[in-house]
Amino acid sequence: MEKSANLPHGTLDLLILRILELRPMHGVAIADRIEQTTGGVFVVGPGSLFPSLHRLAERGWIRGQWGESEAGHRVKVYELTARGRRQLEEEKRHWRRVQTAVNQILAEEL
């Protein structure tokens, strides 16, 4: 089994915004969803996740409210804001451009 990979710089914010587009979640659930969706390729630890959540909240792209987990623990549940939805669309467009450019180089006979 291959080990997890490092996320390219700036990708974690995009993944968090995309996950929260689907529904509000608490931090650990976001990290679990990233790991599950990527088949374990991306494993996000708290040292990366929580600073990113704070940064996204400071930018007004997400907001957090205290709530309760399924297990009854007090957790901060994050949701995407309208500004966050607009930013996500911009991030998706940028990612597609980067992906196309990298694919062109990989397909090129050098």
N, CA, C and O atoms as CSV, one atom per row, in Angstrom:
chain,resi,resn,atom,element,x,y,z
A,1,MET,N,N,0.846,-1.184,0.000
A,1,MET,CA,C,0.000,0.000,0.000
A,1,MET,C,C,0.888,1.242,0.000
A,1,MET,O,O,1.843,1.333,0.771
A,2,GLU,N,N,0.566,2.188,-0.863
A,2,GLU,CA,C,1.329,3.429,-0.929
A,2,GLU,C,C,0.987,4.315,0.251
A,2,GLU,O,O,-0.140,4.319,0.746
A,3,LYS,N,N,1.984,5.066,0.689
A,3,LYS,CA,C,1.737,5.981,1.796
A,3,LYS,C,C,1.044,7.241,1.289
A,3,LYS,O,O,0.933,7.467,0.084
A,4,SER,N,N,0.588,8.044,2.220
A,4,SER,CA,C,-0.106,9.273,1.852
A,4,SER,C,C,0.865,10.236,1.181
A,4,SER,O,O,2.080,10.137,1.356
A,5,ALA,N,N,0.310,11.169,0.410
A,5,ALA,CA,C,1.101,12.155,-0.322
A,5,ALA,C,C,0.908,13.528,0.307
A,5,ALA,O,O,-0.101,13.791,0.961
A,6,ASN,N,N,1.888,14.393,0.100
A,6,ASN,CA,C,1.757,15.772,0.543
A,6,ASN,C,C,0.818,16.520,-0.393
A,6,ASN,O,O,0.857,16.344,-1.610
A,7,LEU,N,N,-0.015,17.345,0.192
A,7,LEU,CA,C,-0.906,18.176,-0.621
A,7,LEU,C,C,-0.107,19.286,-1.282
A,7,LEU,O,O,0.709,19.923,-0.616
A,8,PRO,N,N,-0.314,19.540,-2.571
A,8,PRO,CA,C,0.338,20.700,-3.195
A,8,PRO,C,C,-0.091,21.978,-2.479
A,8,PRO,O,O,-1.220,22.077,-1.998
A,9,HIS,N,N,0.811,22.952,-2.410
A,9,HIS,CA,C,0.544,24.216,-1.717
A,9,HIS,C,C,-0.775,24.832,-2.201
A,9,HIS,O,O,-1.020,24.932,-3.403
A,10,GLY,N,N,-1.605,25.236,-1.260
A,10,GLY,CA,C,-2.868,25.892,-1.588
A,10,GLY,C,C,-4.032,24.954,-1.841
A,10,GLY,O,O,-5.172,25.404,-1.958
A,11,THR,N,N,-3.766,23.660,-1.928
A,11,THR,CA,C,-4.816,22.697,-2.265
A,11,THR,C,C,-5.744,22.416,-1.091
A,11,THR,O,O,-6.930,22.157,-1.296
A,12,LEU,N,N,-5.235,22.461,0.122
A,12,LEU,CA,C,-6.062,22.142,1.284
A,12,LEU,C,C,-7.261,23.083,1.385
A,12,LEU,O,O,-8.371,22.637,1.675
A,13,ASP,N,N,-7.053,24.375,1.150
A,13,ASP,CA,C,-8.166,25.317,1.201
A,13,ASP,C,C,-9.251,24.929,0.191
A,13,ASP,O,O,-10.440,24.940,0.509
A,14,LEU,N,N,-8.831,24.589,-1.013
A,14,LEU,CA,C,-9.786,24.165,-2.052
A,14,LEU,C,C,-10.564,22.936,-1.604
A,14,LEU,O,O,-11.782,22.881,-1.769
A,15,LEU,N,N,-9.877,21.953,-1.041
A,15,LEU,CA,C,-10.554,20.727,-0.607
A,15,LEU,C,C,-11.545,21.003,0.519
A,15,LEU,O,O,-12.648,20.454,0.527
A,16,ILE,N,N,-11.157,21.848,1.467
A,16,ILE,CA,C,-12.061,22.181,2.565
A,16,ILE,C,C,-13.296,22.896,2.036
A,16,ILE,O,O,-14.416,22.560,2.420
A,17,LEU,N,N,-13.107,23.879,1.157
A,17,LEU,CA,C,-14.251,24.599,0.598
A,17,LEU,C,C,-15.179,23.638,-0.138
A,17,LEU,O,O,-16.399,23.725,-0.003
A,18,ARG,N,N,-14.609,22.730,-0.908
A,18,ARG,CA,C,-15.421,21.773,-1.670
A,18,ARG,C,C,-16.198,20.841,-0.736
A,18,ARG,O,O,-17.377,20.571,-0.970
A,19,ILE,N,N,-15.551,20.355,0.308
A,19,ILE,CA,C,-16.223,19.455,1.260
A,19,ILE,C,C,-17.376,20.189,1.940
A,19,ILE,O,O,-18.458,19.631,2.117
A,20,LEU,N,N,-17.135,21.449,2.320
A,20,LEU,CA,C,-18.178,22.213,3.010
A,20,LEU,C,C,-19.283,22.675,2.063
A,20,LEU,O,O,-20.359,23.072,2.512
A,21,GLU,N,N,-19.027,22.626,0.759
A,21,GLU,CA,C,-20.082,22.940,-0.208
A,21,GLU,C,C,-21.205,21.909,-0.089
A,21,GLU,O,O,-22.370,22.226,-0.327
A,22,LEU,N,N,-20.859,20.700,0.273
A,22,LEU,CA,C,-21.832,19.616,0.354
A,22,LEU,C,C,-22.707,19.717,1.601
A,22,LEU,O,O,-23.921,19.523,1.543
A,23,ARG,N,N,-22.060,20.026,2.739
A,23,ARG,CA,C,-22.812,20.186,3.990
A,23,ARG,C,C,-21.871,20.684,5.078
A,23,ARG,O,O,-20.660,20.486,4.982
A,24,PRO,N,N,-22.411,21.329,6.116
A,24,PRO,CA,C,-21.575,21.754,7.246
A,24,PRO,C,C,-20.967,20.546,7.955
A,24,PRO,O,O,-21.590,19.489,8.046
A,25,MET,N,N,-19.732,20.718,8.459
A,25,MET,CA,C,-19.030,19.636,9.161
A,25,MET,C,C,-18.094,20.218,10.204
A,25,MET,O,O,-17.694,21.379,10.122
A,26,HIS,N,N,-17.751,19.392,11.190
A,26,HIS,CA,C,-16.730,19.789,12.158
A,26,HIS,C,C,-15.357,19.370,11.612
A,26,HIS,O,O,-15.265,18.585,10.668
A,27,GLY,N,N,-14.307,19.902,12.217
A,27,GLY,CA,C,-12.956,19.726,11.700
A,27,GLY,C,C,-12.525,18.300,11.464
A,27,GLY,O,O,-12.038,17.975,10.381
A,28,VAL,N,N,-12.693,17.445,12.448
A,28,VAL,CA,C,-12.255,16.053,12.303
A,28,VAL,C,C,-13.038,15.362,11.185
A,28,VAL,O,O,-12.475,14.551,10.450
A,29,ALA,N,N,-14.314,15.670,11.051
A,29,ALA,CA,C,-15.124,15.080,9.975
A,29,ALA,C,C,-14.616,15.539,8.609
A,29,ALA,O,O,-14.633,14.772,7.646
A,30,ILE,N,N,-14.164,16.796,8.527
A,30,ILE,CA,C,-13.601,17.309,7.263
A,30,ILE,C,C,-12.346,16.509,6.912
A,30,ILE,O,O,-12.198,16.042,5.783
A,31,ALA,N,N,-11.441,16.353,7.888
A,31,ALA,CA,C,-10.208,15.593,7.651
A,31,ALA,C,C,-10.525,14.157,7.263
A,31,ALA,O,O,-9.910,13.613,6.346
A,32,ASP,N,N,-11.481,13.536,7.954
A,32,ASP,CA,C,-11.878,12.158,7.642
A,32,ASP,C,C,-12.430,12.061,6.227
A,32,ASP,O,O,-12.134,11.109,5.506
A,33,ARG,N,N,-13.228,13.042,5.832
A,33,ARG,CA,C,-13.835,13.025,4.490
A,33,ARG,C,C,-12.768,13.164,3.406
A,33,ARG,O,O,-12.844,12.507,2.368
A,34,ILE,N,N,-11.772,14.022,3.649
A,34,ILE,CA,C,-10.679,14.174,2.685
A,34,ILE,C,C,-9.936,12.853,2.533
A,34,ILE,O,O,-9.670,12.409,1.416
A,35,GLU,N,N,-9.602,12.229,3.654
A,35,GLU,CA,C,-8.885,10.957,3.604
A,35,GLU,C,C,-9.722,9.880,2.913
A,35,GLU,O,O,-9.211,9.121,2.089
A,36,GLN,N,N,-11.007,9.821,3.254
A,36,GLN,CA,C,-11.899,8.811,2.668
A,36,GLN,C,C,-12.063,9.026,1.162
A,36,GLN,O,O,-11.950,8.083,0.379
A,37,THR,N,N,-12.328,10.265,0.765
A,37,THR,CA,C,-12.590,10.565,-0.648
A,37,THR,C,C,-11.362,10.328,-1.516
A,37,THR,O,O,-11.489,9.911,-2.667
A,38,THR,N,N,-10.171,10.589,-0.974
A,38,THR,CA,C,-8.943,10.412,-1.758
A,38,THR,C,C,-8.342,9.023,-1.600
A,38,THR,O,O,-7.229,8.769,-2.060
A,39,GLY,N,N,-9.066,8.138,-0.961
A,39,GLY,CA,C,-8.565,6.780,-0.776
A,39,GLY,C,C,-7.296,6.723,0.055
A,39,GLY,O,O,-6.463,5.836,-0.128
A,40,GLY,N,N,-7.151,7.682,0.979
A,40,GLY,CA,C,-5.996,7.699,1.854
A,40,GLY,C,C,-4.768,8.378,1.275
A,40,GLY,O,O,-3.722,8.427,1.922
A,41,VAL,N,N,-4.885,8.904,0.060
A,41,VAL,CA,C,-3.742,9.601,-0.545
A,41,VAL,C,C,-3.424,10.881,0.222
A,41,VAL,O,O,-2.255,11.198,0.444
A,42,PHE,N,N,-4.452,11.610,0.624
A,42,PHE,CA,C,-4.263,12.826,1.408
A,42,PHE,C,C,-4.784,12.605,2.824
A,42,PHE,O,O,-5.977,12.380,3.030
A,43,VAL,N,N,-3.884,12.671,3.787
A,43,VAL,CA,C,-4.230,12.571,5.192
A,43,VAL,C,C,-3.871,13.914,5.815
A,43,VAL,O,O,-2.708,14.318,5.812
A,44,VAL,N,N,-4.875,14.598,6.348
A,44,VAL,CA,C,-4.682,15.943,6.885
A,44,VAL,C,C,-4.688,15.896,8.402
A,44,VAL,O,O,-5.673,15.491,9.021
A,45,GLY,N,N,-3.593,16.309,8.985
A,45,GLY,CA,C,-3.480,16.336,10.437
A,45,GLY,C,C,-3.980,17.654,11.000
A,45,GLY,O,O,-4.178,18.615,10.256
A,46,PRO,N,N,-4.183,17.705,12.307
A,46,PRO,CA,C,-4.689,18.923,12.939
A,46,PRO,C,C,-3.763,20.125,12.773
A,46,PRO,O,O,-4.229,21.264,12.745
A,47,GLY,N,N,-2.453,19.881,12.661
A,47,GLY,CA,C,-1.501,20.977,12.489
A,47,GLY,C,C,-1.645,21.697,11.172
A,47,GLY,O,O,-1.205,22.840,11.044
A,48,SER,N,N,-2.248,21.060,10.191
A,48,SER,CA,C,-2.532,21.696,8.898
A,48,SER,C,C,-3.992,22.127,8.810
A,48,SER,O,O,-4.306,23.208,8.313
A,49,LEU,N,N,-4.876,21.264,9.301
A,49,LEU,CA,C,-6.309,21.507,9.157
A,49,LEU,C,C,-6.782,22.753,9.894
A,49,LEU,O,O,-7.415,23.626,9.299
A,50,PHE,N,N,-6.478,22.840,11.184
A,50,PHE,CA,C,-7.053,23.926,11.971
A,50,PHE,C,C,-6.524,25.309,11.600
A,50,PHE,O,O,-7.302,26.262,11.593
A,51,PRO,N,N,-5.228,25.461,11.289
A,51,PRO,CA,C,-4.796,26.775,10.778
A,51,PRO,C,C,-5.505,27.155,9.474
A,51,PRO,O,O,-5.825,28.323,9.254
A,52,SER,N,N,-5.747,26.172,8.621
A,52,SER,CA,C,-6.454,26.439,7.369
A,52,SER,C,C,-7.895,26.860,7.641
A,52,SER,O,O,-8.393,27.800,7.022
A,53,LEU,N,N,-8.569,26.171,8.564
A,53,LEU,CA,C,-9.944,26.550,8.917
A,53,LEU,C,C,-9.989,27.974,9.475
A,53,LEU,O,O,-10.890,28.745,9.146
A,54,HIS,N,N,-9.024,28.315,10.311
A,54,HIS,CA,C,-8.984,29.674,10.879
A,54,HIS,C,C,-8.754,30.713,9.784
A,54,HIS,O,O,-9.390,31.767,9.774
A,55,ARG,N,N,-7.841,30.408,8.863
A,55,ARG,CA,C,-7.552,31.317,7.751
A,55,ARG,C,C,-8.797,31.522,6.872
A,55,ARG,O,O,-9.111,32.650,6.493
A,56,LEU,N,N,-9.493,30.444,6.555
A,56,LEU,CA,C,-10.697,30.538,5.725
A,56,LEU,C,C,-11.785,31.335,6.438
A,56,LEU,O,O,-12.518,32.095,5.806
A,57,ALA,N,N,-11.889,31.162,7.752
A,57,ALA,CA,C,-12.880,31.925,8.522
A,57,ALA,C,C,-12.512,33.403,8.555
A,57,ALA,O,O,-13.389,34.256,8.424
A,58,GLU,N,N,-11.229,33.723,8.729
A,58,GLU,CA,C,-10.788,35.121,8.729
A,58,GLU,C,C,-11.086,35.805,7.398
A,58,GLU,O,O,-11.377,37.000,7.366
A,59,ARG,N,N,-11.015,35.056,6.309
A,59,ARG,CA,C,-11.305,35.598,4.983
A,59,ARG,C,C,-12.799,35.695,4.712
A,59,ARG,O,O,-13.214,36.263,3.702
A,60,GLY,N,N,-13.601,35.148,5.601
A,60,GLY,CA,C,-15.046,35.198,5.435
A,60,GLY,C,C,-15.595,34.152,4.481
A,60,GLY,O,O,-16.729,34.271,4.019
A,61,TRP,N,N,-14.802,33.126,4.181
A,61,TRP,CA,C,-15.230,32.091,3.252
A,61,TRP,C,C,-15.984,30.965,3.942
A,61,TRP,O,O,-16.779,30.264,3.316
A,62,ILE,N,N,-15.730,30.797,5.236
A,62,ILE,CA,C,-16.481,29.832,6.044
A,62,ILE,C,C,-16.817,30.505,7.365
A,62,ILE,O,O,-16.236,31.531,7.719
A,63,ARG,N,N,-17.761,29.915,8.090
A,63,ARG,CA,C,-18.049,30.379,9.449
A,63,ARG,C,C,-18.258,29.148,10.318
A,63,ARG,O,O,-18.762,28.116,9.873
A,64,GLY,N,N,-17.856,29.298,11.562
A,64,GLY,CA,C,-17.981,28.185,12.497
A,64,GLY,C,C,-18.921,28.530,13.631
A,64,GLY,O,O,-18.953,29.663,14.113
A,65,GLN,N,N,-19.680,27.542,14.047
A,65,GLN,CA,C,-20.585,27.684,15.188
A,65,GLN,C,C,-20.410,26.460,16.075
A,65,GLN,O,O,-20.218,25.343,15.594
A,66,TRP,N,N,-20.482,26.697,17.373
A,66,TRP,CA,C,-20.365,25.574,18.286
A,66,TRP,C,C,-21.615,24.713,18.228
A,66,TRP,O,O,-22.743,25.206,18.212
A,67,GLY,N,N,-21.376,23.423,18.198
A,67,GLY,CA,C,-22.469,22.466,18.161
A,67,GLY,C,C,-22.052,21.187,18.851
A,67,GLY,O,O,-21.126,21.175,19.661
A,68,GLU,N,N,-22.746,20.111,18.522
A,68,GLU,CA,C,-22.487,18.826,19.151
A,68,GLU,C,C,-22.237,17.777,18.080
A,68,GLU,O,O,-22.946,17.721,17.075
A,69,SER,N,N,-21.223,16.944,18.300
A,69,SER,CA,C,-20.928,15.856,17.366
A,69,SER,C,C,-21.955,14.744,17.538
A,69,SER,O,O,-22.786,14.772,18.446
A,70,GLU,N,N,-21.876,13.764,16.639
A,70,GLU,CA,C,-22.765,12.603,16.709
A,70,GLU,C,C,-22.567,11.862,18.032
A,70,GLU,O,O,-23.486,11.227,18.550
A,71,ALA,N,N,-21.343,11.959,18.568
A,71,ALA,CA,C,-21.020,11.269,19.829
A,71,ALA,C,C,-21.343,12.119,21.053
A,71,ALA,O,O,-21.102,11.695,22.184
A,72,GLY,N,N,-21.886,13.315,20.837
A,72,GLY,CA,C,-22.267,14.172,21.940
A,72,GLY,C,C,-21.174,15.090,22.456
A,72,GLY,O,O,-21.323,15.688,23.522
A,73,HIS,N,N,-20.060,15.214,21.707
A,73,HIS,CA,C,-18.960,16.098,22.107
A,73,HIS,C,C,-19.196,17.498,21.541
A,73,HIS,O,O,-19.798,17.659,20.479
A,74,ARG,N,N,-18.717,18.495,22.262
A,74,ARG,CA,C,-18.802,19.877,21.788
A,74,ARG,C,C,-17.771,20.077,20.674
A,74,ARG,O,O,-16.577,19.852,20.874
A,75,VAL,N,N,-18.247,20.502,19.496
A,75,VAL,CA,C,-17.378,20.696,18.329
A,75,VAL,C,C,-17.765,21.989,17.620
A,75,VAL,O,O,-18.883,22.485,17.757
A,76,LYS,N,N,-16.823,22.514,16.868
A,76,LYS,CA,C,-17.125,23.680,16.044
A,76,LYS,C,C,-17.494,23.161,14.658
A,76,LYS,O,O,-16.709,22.467,14.012
A,77,VAL,N,N,-18.692,23.504,14.214
A,77,VAL,CA,C,-19.192,23.062,12.914
A,77,VAL,C,C,-19.021,24.213,11.935
A,77,VAL,O,O,-19.459,25.334,12.189
A,78,TYR,N,N,-18.376,23.917,10.811
A,78,TYR,CA,C,-18.077,24.929,9.799
A,78,TYR,C,C,-19.024,24.795,8.626
A,78,TYR,O,O,-19.412,23.696,8.231
A,79,GLU,N,N,-19.391,25.967,8.070
A,79,GLU,CA,C,-20.219,25.975,6.869
A,79,GLU,C,C,-19.679,27.010,5.894
A,79,GLU,O,O,-19.030,27.978,6.292
A,80,LEU,N,N,-19.952,26.797,4.638
A,80,LEU,CA,C,-19.518,27.685,3.569
A,80,LEU,C,C,-20.407,28.922,3.556
A,80,LEU,O,O,-21.623,28.815,3.718
A,81,THR,N,N,-19.805,30.098,3.364
A,81,THR,CA,C,-20.564,31.336,3.234
A,81,THR,C,C,-20.777,31.639,1.752
A,81,THR,O,O,-20.227,30.952,0.891
A,82,ALA,N,N,-21.568,32.659,1.458
A,82,ALA,CA,C,-21.764,33.067,0.064
A,82,ALA,C,C,-20.423,33.472,-0.559
A,82,ALA,O,O,-20.139,33.130,-1.707
A,83,ARG,N,N,-19.605,34.199,0.200
A,83,ARG,CA,C,-18.265,34.565,-0.293
A,83,ARG,C,C,-17.433,33.318,-0.545
A,83,ARG,O,O,-16.667,33.262,-1.507
A,84,GLY,N,N,-17.582,32.320,0.314
A,84,GLY,CA,C,-16.866,31.072,0.153
A,84,GLY,C,C,-17.287,30.325,-1.102
A,84,GLY,O,O,-16.454,29.717,-1.774
A,85,ARG,N,N,-18.566,30.369,-1.419
A,85,ARG,CA,C,-19.055,29.723,-2.652
A,85,ARG,C,C,-18.442,30.386,-3.886
A,85,ARG,O,O,-18.039,29.706,-4.830
A,86,ARG,N,N,-18.378,31.718,-3.869
A,86,ARG,CA,C,-17.760,32.438,-4.992
A,86,ARG,C,C,-16.278,32.096,-5.086
A,86,ARG,O,O,-15.751,31.885,-6.179
A,87,GLN,N,N,-15.611,32.042,-3.943
A,87,GLN,CA,C,-14.186,31.701,-3.940
A,87,GLN,C,C,-13.956,30.283,-4.427
A,87,GLN,O,O,-12.995,30.023,-5.151
A,88,LEU,N,N,-14.826,29.368,-4.040
A,88,LEU,CA,C,-14.698,27.986,-4.487
A,88,LEU,C,C,-14.784,27.909,-6.004
A,88,LEU,O,O,-14.005,27.190,-6.629
A,89,GLU,N,N,-15.709,28.632,-6.599
A,89,GLU,CA,C,-15.826,28.625,-8.063
A,89,GLU,C,C,-14.556,29.166,-8.713
A,89,GLU,O,O,-14.092,28.635,-9.722
A,90,GLU,N,N,-13.996,30.229,-8.126
A,90,GLU,CA,C,-12.747,30.781,-8.643
A,90,GLU,C,C,-11.607,29.779,-8.497
A,90,GLU,O,O,-10.803,29.616,-9.414
A,91,GLU,N,N,-11.533,29.110,-7.354
A,91,GLU,CA,C,-10.494,28.103,-7.105
A,91,GLU,C,C,-10.623,26.928,-8.079
A,91,GLU,O,O,-9.617,26.412,-8.568
A,92,LYS,N,N,-11.845,26.513,-8.358
A,92,LYS,CA,C,-12.064,25.415,-9.312
A,92,LYS,C,C,-11.560,25.801,-10.699
A,92,LYS,O,O,-10.895,25.013,-11.370
A,93,ARG,N,N,-11.886,27.030,-11.123
A,93,ARG,CA,C,-11.413,27.497,-12.438
A,93,ARG,C,C,-9.891,27.505,-12.485
A,93,ARG,O,O,-9.295,27.054,-13.463
A,94,HIS,N,N,-9.263,28.015,-11.432
A,94,HIS,CA,C,-7.801,28.059,-11.372
A,94,HIS,C,C,-7.221,26.650,-11.411
A,94,HIS,O,O,-6.269,26.390,-12.146
A,95,TRP,N,N,-7.791,25.742,-10.624
A,95,TRP,CA,C,-7.291,24.363,-10.573
A,95,TRP,C,C,-7.380,23.700,-11.944
A,95,TRP,O,O,-6.461,22.992,-12.355
A,96,ARG,N,N,-8.477,23.927,-12.646
A,96,ARG,CA,C,-8.629,23.330,-13.986
A,96,ARG,C,C,-7.543,23.839,-14.934
A,96,ARG,O,O,-7.009,23.071,-15.734
A,97,ARG,N,N,-7.213,25.131,-14.849
A,97,ARG,CA,C,-6.147,25.705,-15.686
A,97,ARG,C,C,-4.809,25.054,-15.352
A,97,ARG,O,O,-4.059,24.679,-16.253
A,98,VAL,N,N,-4.510,24.920,-14.067
A,98,VAL,CA,C,-3.252,24.307,-13.642
A,98,VAL,C,C,-3.208,22.850,-14.089
A,98,VAL,O,O,-2.196,22.386,-14.612
A,99,GLN,N,N,-4.300,22.138,-13.882
A,99,GLN,CA,C,-4.370,20.727,-14.259
A,99,GLN,C,C,-4.153,20.561,-15.768
A,99,GLN,O,O,-3.410,19.673,-16.187
A,100,THR,N,N,-4.780,21.389,-16.572
A,100,THR,CA,C,-4.621,21.330,-18.023
A,100,THR,C,C,-3.176,21.583,-18.420
A,100,THR,O,O,-2.629,20.880,-19.270
A,101,ALA,N,N,-2.557,22.584,-17.810
A,101,ALA,CA,C,-1.167,22.916,-18.129
A,101,ALA,C,C,-0.220,21.773,-17.769
A,101,ALA,O,O,0.664,21.428,-18.554
A,102,VAL,N,N,-0.401,21.186,-16.583
A,102,VAL,CA,C,0.461,20.074,-16.170
A,102,VAL,C,C,0.243,18.879,-17.087
A,102,VAL,O,O,1.207,18.229,-17.491
A,103,ASN,N,N,-1.004,18.582,-17.419
A,103,ASN,CA,C,-1.291,17.468,-18.324
A,103,ASN,C,C,-0.656,17.677,-19.692
A,103,ASN,O,O,-0.179,16.724,-20.309
A,104,GLN,N,N,-0.648,18.912,-20.168
A,104,GLN,CA,C,-0.018,19.193,-21.460
A,104,GLN,C,C,1.475,18.900,-21.408
A,104,GLN,O,O,2.036,18.328,-22.343
A,105,ILE,N,N,2.113,19.293,-20.316
A,105,ILE,CA,C,3.550,19.023,-20.191
A,105,ILE,C,C,3.820,17.530,-20.065
A,105,ILE,O,O,4.767,17.023,-20.665
A,106,LEU,N,N,3.007,16.822,-19.300
A,106,LEU,CA,C,3.199,15.382,-19.127
A,106,LEU,C,C,2.984,14.619,-20.433
A,106,LEU,O,O,3.622,13.593,-20.667
A,107,ALA,N,N,2.095,15.114,-21.273
A,107,ALA,CA,C,1.801,14.428,-22.538
A,107,ALA,C,C,2.799,14.789,-23.637
A,107,ALA,O,O,2.877,14.101,-24.655
A,108,GLU,N,N,3.540,15.835,-23.441
A,108,GLU,CA,C,4.473,16.344,-24.457
A,108,GLU,C,C,5.668,15.397,-24.622
A,108,GLU,O,O,6.228,14.899,-23.645
A,109,GLU,N,N,6.032,15.169,-25.856
A,109,GLU,CA,C,7.253,14.404,-26.158
A,109,GLU,C,C,8.412,15.372,-25.992
A,109,GLU,O,O,8.538,16.331,-26.753
A,110,LEU,N,N,9.258,15.125,-24.999
A,110,LEU,CA,C,10.378,16.038,-24.736
A,110,LEU,C,C,11.658,15.583,-25.369
A,110,LEU,O,O,12.685,16.249,-25.234
